[in-house]
Amino acid sequence: MRPKVLISPDTKNIPEDVSDALKEYADVEYVRRPYDDKLEGVVAILVGTEPINAGFLDKAPDLKLVARFGVGYDSVDVEECTQRGIMVTHTPEVLSSGGADHTWALILGYYKHIPYANSHVRTRWAKREGAVPFGWDTEGKTLGILGLGRIGLEVLMRSRGFPMKVIYHDLIRKKKLEEKYGVEYVIFDKLLEKSDILTIHVDLNPSSRGIIGSEELEKMKTSSLIVNTSRGPVINESALVDALRNGKIAGAALDVFEKEPTPLDNTLLSMPNVLATPHIASASWETRKKMAIRSTGNVLSYLKGERPPHIVREQSTVEFPLRQ
């Protein structure tokens, strides 16, 4: 029997011209929720953000590969997959450019009041009703980057077009990047204290969950902007609401939230000093096409009897039996 591959509804529509490459080696099916009854006999599944846990895996006894459509994979229980001999892959690198572009869109959108100004010119300007409030210039500001990985580096590279000082903190110091780009390494507390704009680019893991809480926000400037395009739970949302409400920081620009989709009654959405987008940093035609090619490429490698090239780091040294 030919192996069976499912493409789940959370993969943001991998185009069929990309998935066609799999059809030479497997029966490929695009599914919609609920699809629990379709997991029998499935050897590989391309998934978005839906949880892949023990309960899910119990219904897929033949599964050998979970291909995550995205760079983050906190929705996948990697340890459980490893225990069951299931490989987990993701799509690193290809999101970096789009993620950095969106980070700067949020920074400039907040600094120049772009959403408010757009609404104003469409509804009020000709009537001479009110005015768009003054924004801020980037000149003379300090940009702080928390996490100088692939996306953080792209943000740094784009910052060279602005008259700003750039500092960073990372678990691993990047001296070559310091020399090449003139970025300054600082300890975490100094990053919080010195940044006019703090932009976050870290993975979600036990050490980064809630890394920005009440204590951290207290150390920031009252004029500072915090930007998050990584994962929502790296910021404690209740602490952020308190900091924004009480003037401990000036504003927040967020593409991600603790719960997604974030509820309409989330207090952050009603705050005038918050700019919000619905987890769309990677939502460009170019980026999504690259993600689709990379995620289907991981599946294709497995189907050909090869080790997929983008296995998650927790499994980098794990030996898995290859398909015969």
C-alpha positions, 0 to 999 in steps of 0.5 A: 500500500502507498503511504498516506500523507495529510495536510492539515487545515492550519498550514495556511493553504500549502498550494497543490503545485508545491504538494504535487511533488509528494504524490509520486511517493504517497497518497496526499489528502488536504483535510479539514477539522475534525479529521481524527477519523483520517489518522489511521495509516498516516505516516506523515502530517503537515501541521500548523499550530494545532496541538500535537500531543499524546492524545493526538498521537494515540490516534495516529499509530503509524505516524513517523513524521510531524512536519511543522509549517513554521519555525516555532514548534511549541505546539508539538510535544517533541519529547512525546514524539521522540519517545514514539520514534516520530521525527519532528521538522520545522521551517527555519530561516525562510521566515526571517526576512518577513518577520524582520519586515513586520517588526519594523512595520510595527515599530514605524506604525506605532511611532508614526501613528499610522493606523490612527492616521489612516482612519483619520484621513478617511473619516475626519480630516476634511471635516477639520475634526481633531488631529493626529497626535504627534509621533516620534523620530527614530533618531537618537533612540536606542533599539534593544534586541532580545535574541540575536538569532536569524530574525533578530539579525535581520532586524539588526541589518534593517536598523542600519538605515536608521540613526539609532544605537543598537544593543542586544542580549542573547544567551550566546554572545555574537562577537563577530556580529558585534564587529561587523554591525557595531551592535553592543552586547549588554546584560539582560537588565541593561537591555531593559534599562537602556532600550527605547524600543525593545524588540523580542526574537526568542523561541518559546521554551521553559526558560523564555516563557514569561521572560518579560513580567512585572519585574522586567517591565519595572526596569524599562523606561517609561517612554519605551516601546515593547515589540513582540513578533516571536511568541505571545507567552514570552510576555506576561500579558496581565503584567503588560496591561498593568505596565501600560495602564500605569505608565510604566512603559509607553506602548506595545506593538504586538503580533502575538498573544498568550492565547490565539486568536486573542479574545475580543475582550482582551484588555490590550485590544482596547488600549490606545497605546497598543498596536496589534496585528493577528500573528501575520509576520510571516504572512507574505506570498513569498514567505509562505511559498518558501515555507511550503517548499521547505515543509513539503521538502522535509516530508519528501525526504522521509518518503524517499528514505532520507533523513529530513534536513530540518529536524528540530534541534532536540532531535538533532542527535537522535537516530531514527529508522529511515523508510525502506 
